[in-house]
Every structure is written in C-alpha cells, then in structure tokens.
C-alpha cells in the first residue's frame, strides 16, 4: 500500500506554533501498521510543494487533513485543491472540528472525498483498510469511491455517492487510554515546538483528558464529543510526561477540554503532576474549582499549577443559564478567591453580545470583571463575542428500520441562527470570508451593533493596559509600568470610549495578546 500523508495546514506564526497533537494522535494508531508522513504547515513553509513531491515519489493512498474553523480553512483549501488538480486519483479526507461542525459545507467541496466526524483514530484506520477495495474517487459522477459497498459501515464517516451526501452512523466515544503514546520521533524536530512561556523556557503542550460532559451553546466541544468525557489513568499521564521530559520539556500546557472534572477522577492526575517539577496550565470550570476540597487545593499548589483557563462567560446567572453553562456567577468569585489563596492565576474568559442578550448585560459583565480584579488582581481576562455552534438534535423516539438514517440526525447541524438569523455558509470558500472567519473565531457576529463593538473594544484595551498580562515574558517591567500608569485614570473613571493613546502604546510596546497568541 502507498503511504498515508497526514497534514496540519498552516494556521499560526512560527512563534505561536505548538506540537500538532491531532496529527500525532492519528500517527500513533498508524505506527507499525502503515507507512505514513507528517506534514506540519506551521513548520514547513513549502508544505504544499513537499506534499506534491511525496506523492510524485511514493504515491499516496490517502491525504488526510485536520482542519479547525478559522485561519486553517484557507490553507486546507489550497492544499486540497492543488492535490486534486495534479493528482486526481488521490483520495482526500478532512477531519477535526471544521468538518465535524460543518459537514455539509466540507462535502460540498469537489476536492473533499470524505469527512471524519468526531474522534478520528478508528475511523481513519478503517477507511485506510477499505480504500484498496473501494477504488479511487470518481470525479465524473461526484462519488467518493468507485465501489461504495466497503465504506458504508465505517462509523462516523461522511462521503459522496453520485453527488448525494451519505452520513454513516456515529461512532461511540473511546477513552484516550486505549490509544498508543504519541510518536514524537516522527516529527522533523521536536525541540522547535517547545516554546518559551511565562512558565518555562521549553513549554510543551499535551492533551490528557478528552471531551466535556457539559453542553454550552457556544462551544464546539459539545458537538464534537456529544457530552462524553474521559480522563486518563494516572499511569498513562505519567508515561506521557516522562516522554515529553526526555525531549527537554520543563513546563506543560494541557489542551484538555476540562482537566478538572469530578474531584475523585481528577485527584490522581493532580497527584501525578505533584511528582514532577513541571509548572503547568490547564482548562477548568469555576464550579469544579469552587467546590474543590482544601486537600485538593493544597495538592494543586504543590503540583505547581500556574494558570487555569476558566470559562466565566458572563456576570449574571440569567445569562449563564441562557447559554447553558451550568455554573453560577458566585462560583466564579469563589474560584478567583481560591486561586489567589493558593497561588494560581485564573484566566477568565467571557462571551459577550448574544443576539437575544440585553445590551445592559455587557455593562453588568464589565462590573463583574472589575470585581474579579479586586479579588485577584493578577487574574487574566479574555473577551470574546458570542457565536453559536451547530447543535446535535435529540434522538427521535420512533422506530426506524435504517439505523444509519436515525443516527444521522445526531450530527451537529445549523443552517441559520434563529428563524430570521443569518444563513450559514455552504462551502469552505464561503467560510473564509472575513465576516465568517470573525464569526467562528468569536471576534464578531452579524447581529452586533457598532456601539457594542466599540464598548467591548474600549473596555478590553483599558483593562489589558491597566493589568498587563503575566503571560508576556518578553516585555520589561518598565514598559508594563508605563501601560499601567497611562491607563490608570481611564480605569478609575470607568471611561473606556476611544482609548486612542492606549491603542498607540499597545502597538508601540507590542504587548502580548493572550486570546490570539496563547501562552
């Protein structure tokens, strides 16, 4: 069989790149079974040409691209189009968040033959196994394969049959423990991914826990994993940490959707972290931290947790309930106090400007943020605009003979937002338009007014200058002190309108922007 090519399309600058975890997860299940190549567009400046050279020299059974909504879509389009034009018999599959959330849009592209929805490891393996019997893409009649009989039972696979979109049944969620450790040795240079941060000079990223049991209306994880979550065994976490430390990692950022889940499940993992001299960062929920026992907090402190990204989202319980967050505002305040007491910096995110949200709700959130700053002055604040994600329909309580069709209704779907809301794009190209790139990245939404945009932008600028991020490990203390002094009167007077002088200072001093550059 010809090699498999796994591609991470370019989505960020070299300074922001991190280990391509999605590619490594797929590579782990291919290791020892199939010949494969890893192409990371964030590292390989000529990724497209390199892919062409690999196909010319060795052929390609399947070109597999992982695609996130936003800046990764344009490069995924470019790579897929060029391969389709030059090597029309090469099968192309997209997986990851974008094709899972917007499956129909992805399949509408003539250069996408298959979509893998949700967890991709097992589906990819089955697809590779059956492709030789299925034949190449049939471009003339808009079919993904010549003989579809072999792929009809591959769970979580979507494909095309004479122009019609076919969505196989969903695959059941599996624990990350059942899969092999990441084959870092297949990367060209692991060291270039270990980036300096405020926690350490060689910060690695890792995903231990997978999924989330909650159903927030703005979060893609909901539709990706459908409420399932699984934390790894402590032994598995230990193996992963030891492997990363062998490559020189001295700090760790977890890309888990929720590292802190139920205390009895999280406790063994925090105990394991306490055994390593490794400052770390993770995602957490405010209710999990607010309800954590004192013993757990002492262990958190011992483990060197430096920062926790917490979805505060809003300053009122009404708004939290409307977005199905499942937390209360008082739990956010308690989490802030606990973090201050035990030396953890909380990074609170907020989503503002929902289409049904009263305009005064933004003012309440601003006041809530100021209260958080009084409780924990070092806390970070990340502001986003609300944009909904496709939601899964509930199972219909009817008997259907075709199980595939019944389960197909579970796919995340959204044609428009609300009865009179904007119609969603139907092709990958449409999703690259600025207004939709801003939408999926929570930078803007069609229903926002200029007044709301200006309010949020002004408050964000004043706040970020009054409290410069601790994540900026390159800016001098003098520069940060200058920003604080310059923004003092505005913050004290709660005057956020047109902070032109702070915009100038921000650009001149090049303060790090956490929501764009991570840690």
JONORMO-V558262 format. One record per residue. N is the residue number from 0. RES is the residue in one small letter. PHI is phi in whole degrees, -180 to 180 (NA if undefined). PSI is psi in whole degrees, -180 to 180 (* if undefined). Layout:
n->{N N}
res->{RES RES}
phi->{PHI PHI}
psi->{PSI PSI}
//
This chain:
n->{0 1 2 3 4 5 6 7 8 9 10 11 12 13 14 15 16 17 18 19 20 21 22 23 24 25 26 27 28 29 30 31 32 33 34 35 36 37 38 39 40 41 42 43 44 45 46 47 48 49 50 51 52 53 54 55 56 57 58 59 60 61 62 63 64 65 66 67 68 69 70 71 72 73 74 75 76 77 78 79 80 81 82 83 84 85 86 87 88 89 90 91 92 93 94 95 96 97 98 99 100 101 102 103 104 105 106 107 108 109 110 111 112 113 114 115 116 117 118 119 120 121 122 123 124 125 126 127 128 129 130 131 132 133 134 135 136 137 138 139 140 141 142 143 144 145 146 147 148 149 150 151 152 153 154 155 156 157 158 159 160 161 162 163 164 165 166 167 168 169 170 171 172 173 174 175 176 177 178 179 180 181 182 183 184 185 186 187 188 189 190 191 192 193 194 195 196 197 198 199 200 201 202 203 204 205 206 207 208 209 210 211 212 213 214 215 216 217 218 219 220 221 222 223 224 225 226 227 228 229 230 231 232 233 234 235 236 237 238 239 240 241 242 243 244 245 246 247 248 249 250 251 252 253 254 255 256 257 258 259 260 261 262 263 264 265 266 267 268 269 270 271 272 273 274 275 276 277 278 279 280 281 282 283 284 285 286 287 288 289 290 291 292 293 294 295 296 297 298 299 300 301 302 303 304 305 306 307 308 309 310 311 312 313 314 315 316 317 318 319 320 321 322 323 324 325 326 327 328 329 330 331 332 333 334 335 336 337 338 339 340 341 342 343 344 345 346 347 348 349 350 351 352 353 354 355 356 357 358 359 360 361 362 363 364 365 366 367 368 369 370 371 372 373 374 375 376 377 378 379 380 381 382 383 384 385 386 387 388 389 390 391 392 393 394 395 396 397 398 399 400 401 402 403 404 405 406 407 408 409 410 411 412 413 414 415 416 417 418 419 420 421 422 423 424 425 426 427 428 429 430 431 432 433 434 435 436 437 438 439 440 441 442 443 444 445 446 447 448 449 450 451 452 453 454 455 456 457 458 459 460 461 462 463 464 465 466 467 468 469 470 471 472 473 474 475 476 477 478 479 480 481 482 483 484 485 486 487 488 489 490 491 492 493 494 495 496 497 498 499 500 501 502 503 504 505 506 507 508 509 510 511 512 513 514 515 516 517 518}
res->{x x x x x x x x x x x x x x x x x x x x x x x x x x x x x x x x x x x x x x x x x x x x x x x x x x x x x x x x x x x x x x x x x x x x x x x x x x x x x x x x x x x x x x x x x x x x x x x x x x x x x x x x x x x x x x x x x x x x x x x x x x x x x x x x x x x x x x x x x x x x x x x x x x x x x x x x x x x x x x x x x x x x x x x x x x x x x x x x x x x x x x x x x x x x x x x x x x x x x x x x x x x x x x x x x x x x x x x x x x x x x x x x x x x x x x x x x x x x x x x x x x x x x x x x x x x x x x x x x x x x x x x x x x x x x x x x x x x x x x x x x x x x x x x x x x x x x x x x x x x x x x x x x x x x x x x x x x x x x x x x x x x x x x x x x x x x x x x x x x x x x x x x x x x x x x x x x x x x x x x x x x x x x x x x x x x x x x x x x x x x x x x x x x x x x x x x x x x x x x x x x x x x x x x x x x x x x x x x x x x x x x x x x x x x x x x x x x x x x x x x x x x x x x x x x x x x x x x x x x x x x x x x x x x x x x x x x x x x x x x x x x x x x x x x x x x x x x x x x x x x x x x x x x x x x x x x x x x x x x x}
phi->{NA -72 -64 -99 -115 -100 -125 -108 -61 -58 -143 -153 -78 -55 -70 -103 -70 -134 -54 -78 -64 -64 -66 -65 -65 -71 -61 -60 -82 -87 -56 81 -114 -138 -76 -149 -130 -108 -124 -110 -65 -73 -107 -87 -67 -113 -57 -62 -67 -65 -64 -59 -65 -62 -68 -63 -83 -126 78 -160 -71 -157 -100 -114 -115 -93 -134 -95 -60 103 -67 -83 -65 -59 -73 -64 -62 -60 -64 -64 -62 -65 -69 -62 -70 -90 -131 -63 -88 -80 -75 -126 -126 -110 -137 106 -67 -60 -70 -71 -77 -126 -59 -63 -61 -63 -71 -70 -79 -68 -99 -114 -92 -135 -125 -103 -98 71 -56 -106 -59 -71 -64 -62 -59 -66 -64 -61 -63 -99 -60 -58 -84 -91 88 -75 -59 -107 -67 -67 -118 56 -118 -72 -143 -78 -125 -85 -60 -79 -104 -65 -106 -78 -68 66 -106 -116 -157 -119 -130 52 88 -86 -88 -116 -121 -68 -57 -66 -96 -71 -61 -125 -68 -64 -64 -80 -102 -68 -66 -66 -86 -57 -64 -81 -76 -64 -157 -64 -60 -69 -86 -88 -95 -69 -146 -68 -94 -174 -79 -135 -88 -100 -117 -156 -118 -100 -78 -129 86 -153 -84 -97 -133 -61 -74 -106 -108 -69 -61 -59 -76 -71 -117 55 86 -89 -149 -152 -92 -77 -70 -60 -63 -66 -62 -60 -61 -66 -66 -59 -64 -67 -67 -64 -90 101 -64 -124 -159 -141 -112 -86 -95 -60 -73 -154 -69 -92 -107 -72 -57 -64 -87 -80 -51 -62 -72 -68 -60 -66 -62 -68 -84 -116 -84 -143 -56 -144 -134 -157 -89 -155 -101 -65 -68 -63 -75 -64 -93 -66 -72 -63 -62 -64 -66 -65 -70 -59 -64 -64 -77 72 -67 -95 -151 -127 -85 -119 -79 -73 72 -156 -101 -133 -69 -64 -67 -63 -66 -63 -94 57 -72 84 -122 -118 -65 -66 -69 -65 -65 -65 -61 -62 -65 -64 -62 -63 -64 -110 77 -107 -95 -81 -112 -87 -104 -132 -113 -121 78 -64 -64 -103 -89 -59 -61 -70 -63 -64 -62 -66 -68 -58 -64 -65 -64 -62 -66 -61 -67 -70 -72 -140 -56 -82 -61 -92 -133 -117 -108 -125 -93 -70 -145 -75 -114 -56 -111 -82 -77 -73 -62 -77 -86 -136 -92 -124 -70 -91 -64 -60 -68 -64 -74 -63 -70 -82 -62 -62 -142 -163 -89 -155 -99 79 -62 -119 -76 -66 -76 -73 -60 -118 -139 -58 -61 -64 -69 -88 -63 -55 -63 -86 -63 -65 -64 -72 -92 60 -96 -165 -153 -61 -91 -74 -95 -61 -64 -66 -58 -66 -60 -68 -62 -65 -62 -61 -66 -63 -63 -68 -83 -67 -129 -58 -62 -72 -74 -82 -90 -105 -76 -72 -64 -64 -65 -65 -64 -65 -63 -61 -66 -66 -96 -58 -67 -65 -66 -65 -86 55 -111 -110 -73 44 -80 -60 -69 -77 -61 -63 -64 -62 -68 -66 -87 56 -67 -63 -112 -56 -71 -102 -119 54 -87}
psi->{142 161 160 139 117 127 131 97 149 136 -5 174 161 -33 -21 -4 148 172 133 82 -37 -41 -41 -36 -41 -41 -34 -38 -16 -23 127 -5 -40 152 131 163 145 128 117 109 -19 -20 -45 105 -24 45 -42 -45 -36 -39 -44 -42 -41 -43 -40 -42 -35 -8 -179 118 -39 131 115 122 134 131 119 148 149 -137 -13 -19 -47 -41 -32 -40 -48 -46 -48 -43 -45 -39 -41 -41 -40 -32 73 -20 -3 125 139 129 139 138 173 -167 -44 -55 -22 -44 -36 59 -46 -41 -44 -44 -21 -14 130 -14 6 118 -38 153 131 121 136 -147 128 -12 -55 -37 -42 -45 -45 -39 -45 -41 -35 -10 -40 -32 -16 -26 169 170 143 89 -29 -31 20 48 144 -29 168 -42 109 -4 -32 -21 -4 -22 7 112 147 20 133 144 -179 137 101 45 -16 141 130 130 105 165 152 151 141 142 140 149 145 -19 -23 -9 155 164 156 136 73 -28 -16 -11 149 -37 99 -35 -32 -16 -13 94 150 143 -180 -12 -30 166 -19 78 123 162 151 151 117 -69 150 138 178 137 -5 171 51 137 -12 2 128 -21 -33 -51 -25 -43 -2 39 2 146 150 126 150 163 152 -36 -39 -42 -41 -46 -42 -42 -44 -41 -44 -38 -28 -27 2 10 133 11 159 130 118 130 21 148 -33 100 -40 102 -129 139 -41 -25 -34 -31 -48 -31 -41 -37 -40 -42 -33 -16 -9 141 75 97 143 164 145 172 148 160 147 -36 -37 -42 -39 -35 -1 144 163 -36 -41 -42 -38 -36 -38 -44 -43 -33 -8 36 118 -35 142 126 115 126 87 -45 -43 165 4 150 -29 -45 -39 -40 -39 -34 10 40 -39 9 171 156 -34 -27 -33 -41 -41 -42 -40 -44 -43 -41 -43 -42 -35 17 26 138 115 139 97 127 147 141 125 156 39 152 -26 9 130 143 -32 -13 -33 -41 -39 -37 -40 -45 -38 -40 -41 -36 -41 -38 -31 -38 -45 87 -27 -6 144 152 125 124 128 161 146 131 129 158 157 139 151 139 152 153 135 134 62 160 122 130 -34 101 -33 -43 -36 -48 -22 -25 -10 -12 146 130 142 111 -33 164 109 170 -35 18 174 142 133 151 154 5 157 -37 -41 -34 -14 -5 146 -43 -33 -29 -44 -35 -53 -22 8 31 -20 168 151 -26 -3 144 161 -33 -45 -43 -45 -41 -49 -42 -44 -46 -42 -44 -45 -45 -44 -26 -38 -33 78 141 138 -13 -16 97 2 -26 138 158 -33 -42 -41 -39 -35 -42 -42 -46 -41 -31 -2 -49 -37 -45 -42 -39 -5 42 105 0 129 66 67 -38 -31 -33 -44 -47 -39 -45 -41 -45 -12 54 139 142 100 -40 -15 -28 4 -154 *}
//
